[in-house]
Amino acid sequence: MKNWKFYNALFVRVLFLMILFLCSAFLFYKGFKFNAILVGFFAGIFLFEMYFFVKNQLLFYDKTINSILHNDFSANFPDENKKDNFKSLYQLYDTLKVQKQEQTSKELIYRSILNSIDTAALILEKENETWSVFIMNDCFSRLFKVPKVSHWKYLKNYLPALCDEIEKVGFSELKTAISVKIQDHDLQTFMLQTSITQTYNKEYFIILLDSIQRVIEKKEKEAWINLMKIISHELMNSLTPIRALSQNLLHIVDQEELEEDDFEDIKSSISTIINRSDHLQVFVENYRKLAMLPTPNKQMTQINALFEDCLRIMNPILKAEGIELINEINSSRSILIDKNQMEQVIINLITNSIHALKEKSEKKLILSSYTENNRFFIVISDNGRGVDSEIRDKVFLPFFTTRKDGAGIGLTLSKNIVEAHGGYLSYQTDAEKTDFVICLI
């Protein structure tokens, strides 16, 4: 810090004060006591002036340092202190002030974003081995009817079940379902997800809670919207040309005389209308199959017998397509299923694999099964091209298909059948293979 002006002024004052004291001592020694006292009096006045000079000069320094230490950047300083002696110190203060304002602005934006989301979010901050509430968003406060408390122990008074669950795992990362009672209401189930993040000297614990019912409703709404889009698309693809051709036919028959070309146009138009009507009929029939799936007629069925019947149907197609079948299923046990419906599921999945292997030079289809936790799993794998990332959330959507000749109900119908049996159908895919997994009780 370049304070040469301050140091020079202080040096001149000290030198002048020493001269006054020496003059006072010399006059006293020569016997001029009155003159000596007068000079000493001026020296005392000058000493006070030097004290206030130093104090005023250092006041800006102390005030600035205290403001920085206490993160208080609201102070205003005279313009003369912003130059000369303490110019560098003021520049430091001003830089930190700007950084603090930017940080405050970012925090306000982050809080605003956090408050605008529909997920209940709570961020804890660790101080001296105890947790305090750093941020509680509006959704959390509103959903659980909790005031924005500042300490973990206060939060436990409102949500003991949640706090006990988190303390039980020692504030570690967690993903589970939890039932929480909100005031006098019944227990509600939430999806709880926690994570830990750490800065160079502080630790933060992030808690996210989502209502399972709300998640289900959101997924159902998205599914209905997508379904309506597909149905609208199919209907418009048929109704638009039917309407246009009908108008064309009406125009032709309104003519006084019909020529040979007119009869050809009429035949062509009627043929197209019939084709589009047939397409609509098939589409509606497929929808009826999905909507009116009969209740499974469950009977004890041998697993080997189930697959023997399926492969008896599919083997000629597999051989014609040059697909190597690896059947690892060899189980004498029986399961309680509707054999006809489950055959349809397996045939649908094998057919799906056949189409996935079309462009492969080496084609493999693997059938396997295993038992785990009182669950029976059937795995149908192929080394086809897999499922593209952009359509992975649509494969079970009704009428969604990537094939020109596909109806888009095979996987949807298979999923519905498996779920009607109390199980589930899922899949895993990567660059090397795709597995469709049937899970049954």
LINLINNOR-V63125 format. One record per pair of residues at least 12 apart in sequence whose ideal C-beta (glycine too) atoms are under 10 Angstrom apart, sorted by the first residue. I is the first residue (numbers start at 1). J is the second residue. If there is no record, write none. Layout:
BEGIN
i=[I;I]
j=[J;J]
END
This chain:
BEGIN
i=[1;1;1;1;1;1;1;2;2;2;2;2;3;3;3;3;3;3;3;3;4;4;5;5;5;5;6;6;6;6;6;6;6;7;9;9;9;9;9;10;10;10;10;12;13;13;13;13;13;13;13;14;16;16;16;17;17;17;17;17;17;17;18;19;19;20;20;20;20;20;20;20;20;20;21;21;21;21;21;21;22;22;23;23;23;23;23;23;24;24;24;24;24;24;24;24;24;25;25;26;27;27;28;56;57;57;57;58;58;59;59;60;60;60;60;60;60;60;60;60;60;60;61;61;61;61;63;63;63;63;64;64;64;64;64;64;64;64;64;65;65;65;67;67;67;68;68;68;68;68;68;71;71;71;71;72;72;73;73;73;73;73;73;73;73;73;74;75;75;77;77;77;77;82;107;110;111;111;111;112;113;114;114;114;114;114;114;115;115;115;115;115;115;115;116;116;116;117;117;117;117;118;118;118;118;118;118;118;119;119;119;119;119;119;119;119;119;119;119;119;120;120;120;120;120;120;120;120;120;120;120;120;120;120;120;120;120;120;120;121;121;121;121;121;121;121;121;121;121;121;122;122;122;122;122;122;122;122;122;122;122;122;122;122;122;122;122;122;122;122;123;123;123;123;123;123;123;123;123;123;124;124;124;124;124;124;124;124;124;124;124;124;124;125;125;125;125;125;126;126;126;126;126;126;126;126;127;127;127;130;130;130;131;131;131;131;131;131;131;131;131;131;131;132;132;132;132;132;132;132;133;133;133;133;133;133;133;133;134;134;134;134;134;135;135;135;136;136;136;136;136;137;139;139;140;140;140;140;140;143;143;143;143;143;143;143;143;144;144;144;144;144;144;144;144;144;144;145;145;145;145;145;146;146;146;146;146;152;152;152;152;158;158;159;159;159;159;160;160;161;161;161;161;161;162;162;162;162;162;162;162;162;163;164;165;165;165;165;165;166;166;166;166;166;169;171;171;171;171;171;172;172;172;172;173;173;173;173;173;173;174;174;174;174;174;175;175;175;175;175;175;176;176;176;176;176;177;177;177;177;177;178;178;178;178;178;179;180;180;180;188;188;188;189;189;189;190;190;190;190;190;190;190;190;191;191;191;191;191;191;191;192;192;192;192;193;193;193;193;193;194;194;194;194;195;195;222;222;223;223;223;226;226;226;226;226;226;227;227;227;227;227;227;227;229;229;229;230;230;230;230;230;230;230;230;231;231;231;231;231;233;234;234;234;234;234;234;234;234;235;235;235;237;237;237;237;238;238;238;238;238;238;238;238;238;239;239;240;241;241;241;241;241;242;242;242;242;242;242;242;242;243;244;244;245;245;245;245;245;245;245;245;245;246;246;246;247;248;248;248;248;249;249;249;249;249;249;251;252;252;252;253;282;283;283;283;283;285;285;286;286;286;286;286;286;286;286;287;287;287;289;289;289;289;289;290;290;290;290;290;290;290;291;291;293;293;293;293;293;293;294;294;294;294;294;295;295;295;296;296;296;296;296;296;296;296;296;296;296;296;297;297;297;297;297;298;298;298;298;298;298;298;298;298;298;299;299;299;299;299;299;300;300;300;300;300;300;301;301;301;301;301;301;301;301;301;302;302;302;302;302;302;303;303;303;303;303;303;303;303;303;303;303;304;304;304;304;304;304;304;305;305;306;306;306;306;306;306;306;306;306;306;307;307;307;307;307;307;307;307;307;308;308;309;309;309;309;309;310;310;310;310;310;310;310;310;310;311;311;311;311;311;311;311;313;313;313;313;314;314;314;314;314;314;314;317;317;317;317;318;318;318;318;318;318;320;321;321;321;321;321;321;322;322;322;322;322;323;323;323;323;323;323;323;323;323;323;323;323;324;324;324;324;324;324;324;325;325;325;325;325;325;326;326;326;326;326;326;327;327;327;327;328;328;328;328;328;328;328;329;329;329;329;329;329;329;330;330;331;331;331;331;333;333;333;335;335;335;335;335;335;336;336;336;336;337;337;337;337;337;337;337;338;338;338;340;341;341;341;341;341;341;341;342;342;342;342;342;342;342;344;344;344;344;345;345;345;345;345;345;345;345;345;345;345;345;345;345;346;346;346;346;346;346;347;347;348;348;348;348;348;348;348;348;348;348;349;349;349;349;349;349;349;349;349;349;349;349;349;349;350;350;350;350;350;351;351;352;352;352;352;352;352;352;352;352;352;352;352;353;353;353;353;353;353;353;353;353;353;354;354;355;355;355;355;355;355;355;355;355;356;356;356;356;356;356;356;356;356;356;357;357;357;357;358;358;358;359;359;360;360;360;360;362;363;363;363;364;364;364;364;364;365;365;365;365;365;366;366;366;366;366;366;366;367;367;367;368;368;368;368;369;369;372;374;375;375;375;375;375;376;376;376;376;376;377;377;377;377;377;378;378;378;378;378;378;378;378;379;379;379;379;379;379;380;380;380;380;380;380;381;381;381;381;381;381;381;381;382;382;382;382;383;383;383;383;384;384;384;384;385;385;385;386;386;386;386;386;386;386;386;387;387;387;387;387;387;388;388;389;392;392;394;394;395;395;395;395;395;395;395;396;396;396;396;396;396;396;396;396;397;397;398;398;398;398;398;399;400;411;411;411;412;414;414;415;417;418;418;418;418;421;421;421;421;422;422;422;423;423;423;423;423;424;424;424;424;425;425;425;426;426]
j=[61;85;86;87;88;89;92;84;85;86;87;88;57;61;84;85;86;87;88;89;84;85;57;83;84;85;53;54;57;58;84;85;86;85;50;53;54;57;85;50;53;54;57;50;46;47;49;50;51;53;54;50;43;46;50;42;43;44;46;47;49;50;43;39;43;39;40;41;42;43;44;45;46;47;39;40;43;44;46;47;39;43;35;36;39;40;42;43;36;37;38;39;40;41;42;43;44;39;40;39;39;40;40;81;81;85;86;85;86;77;81;75;77;78;80;81;82;85;86;89;90;93;81;85;86;89;75;77;81;93;77;81;86;89;90;92;93;94;96;89;92;93;93;96;97;89;92;93;96;97;100;96;97;100;103;97;100;93;94;96;97;98;99;100;101;104;97;93;97;89;90;93;94;94;135;135;135;137;138;137;137;135;136;137;138;139;140;135;136;137;138;139;140;141;137;138;139;137;138;139;208;137;139;143;210;211;214;218;137;139;140;143;191;193;208;209;210;211;214;215;136;137;138;139;140;141;142;143;144;146;162;180;190;192;207;208;209;210;211;135;136;137;138;139;140;206;207;208;209;210;134;135;136;137;139;140;141;144;146;152;155;159;162;166;194;205;206;207;208;209;135;136;137;140;197;204;205;206;207;208;136;151;152;155;166;171;194;196;203;204;205;206;207;152;202;203;204;205;152;171;196;198;202;203;204;205;151;202;203;151;152;153;151;152;153;155;163;166;167;171;203;204;205;149;150;151;152;153;154;155;146;148;149;150;151;152;154;155;150;202;204;205;206;148;204;206;148;149;150;155;207;208;209;210;155;159;207;208;209;180;182;188;190;209;210;211;214;158;159;162;180;181;182;183;188;190;209;158;159;182;183;185;158;159;162;182;183;166;167;171;205;182;183;180;181;182;209;180;181;178;179;180;181;187;178;179;180;181;190;192;207;209;207;178;178;179;180;192;194;178;192;194;205;207;194;194;196;203;205;207;194;195;196;205;193;194;195;196;205;206;192;193;194;195;207;191;192;193;194;195;208;190;191;192;193;194;189;190;191;192;212;190;191;192;209;212;212;192;209;211;211;212;213;211;212;213;208;209;210;211;212;213;214;215;208;209;210;211;212;214;215;207;208;209;210;206;207;208;209;210;206;207;208;209;207;208;393;397;396;397;398;393;394;397;398;399;400;287;290;397;398;399;400;412;397;399;400;283;394;397;398;399;400;401;408;283;284;287;398;399;399;279;280;283;284;286;287;399;408;280;283;284;276;279;280;283;273;275;276;277;278;279;280;281;283;276;280;276;269;272;273;275;276;269;272;273;274;275;276;277;280;273;269;272;265;266;268;269;270;271;272;273;276;269;270;273;269;265;266;268;269;262;265;266;269;270;273;265;265;266;269;266;407;399;407;408;409;407;409;398;399;407;408;409;410;412;413;398;399;409;407;409;412;413;416;398;399;409;412;413;415;416;398;416;341;413;416;417;419;420;338;340;341;417;420;338;341;420;336;337;338;339;340;341;342;417;418;420;421;422;337;338;339;340;341;335;336;337;338;339;341;342;420;421;422;334;335;336;337;338;339;333;334;335;336;337;339;334;335;336;337;338;339;340;342;343;331;332;333;334;335;339;329;330;331;332;333;334;335;337;369;376;378;327;329;330;331;332;333;334;334;339;329;331;334;335;337;339;342;343;346;378;327;329;330;331;343;346;367;369;378;327;329;339;340;343;346;347;342;343;344;345;346;347;349;350;367;325;327;329;346;347;350;367;343;346;347;350;346;347;350;351;353;354;365;347;350;351;354;350;353;354;357;363;365;354;354;355;357;358;363;365;357;360;361;362;363;350;353;354;357;360;362;363;364;365;382;383;384;357;362;363;364;365;366;383;350;363;364;365;366;367;364;365;366;367;368;381;365;366;367;368;366;367;368;369;370;379;381;366;367;368;369;370;378;379;368;369;369;370;371;376;369;371;376;371;376;378;421;440;441;421;422;440;441;376;417;418;421;423;440;441;417;420;421;417;413;414;416;417;418;420;421;378;414;417;418;421;438;440;410;413;414;417;378;380;410;411;413;414;415;416;417;418;421;425;436;438;367;378;380;414;436;438;410;414;380;409;410;411;412;413;414;415;417;436;365;367;378;379;380;382;410;411;414;425;427;436;437;438;365;367;380;382;436;406;410;380;382;384;395;403;406;410;411;414;427;434;436;365;366;367;380;381;382;383;384;434;436;382;384;382;384;385;401;402;403;405;406;410;382;383;384;385;386;387;402;429;433;434;382;383;384;385;384;385;403;384;385;382;383;384;385;383;382;383;384;381;382;383;384;433;380;381;382;383;384;379;380;381;382;383;433;435;379;380;381;380;381;435;437;438;440;439;441;423;424;439;440;441;423;438;439;440;441;423;437;438;439;440;418;423;425;436;437;438;439;440;428;435;436;437;438;439;427;434;435;436;437;438;427;428;432;433;434;435;436;437;433;434;435;436;431;432;433;434;429;432;433;434;429;431;434;427;428;429;430;431;432;433;434;402;427;428;429;430;434;402;429;429;427;429;408;411;408;411;412;415;427;429;436;411;412;413;414;415;416;425;426;427;411;412;411;412;413;415;416;412;412;425;427;436;425;436;438;438;438;437;438;439;440;438;439;440;441;439;440;441;437;438;439;440;441;437;438;439;440;437;438;439;438;439]
END
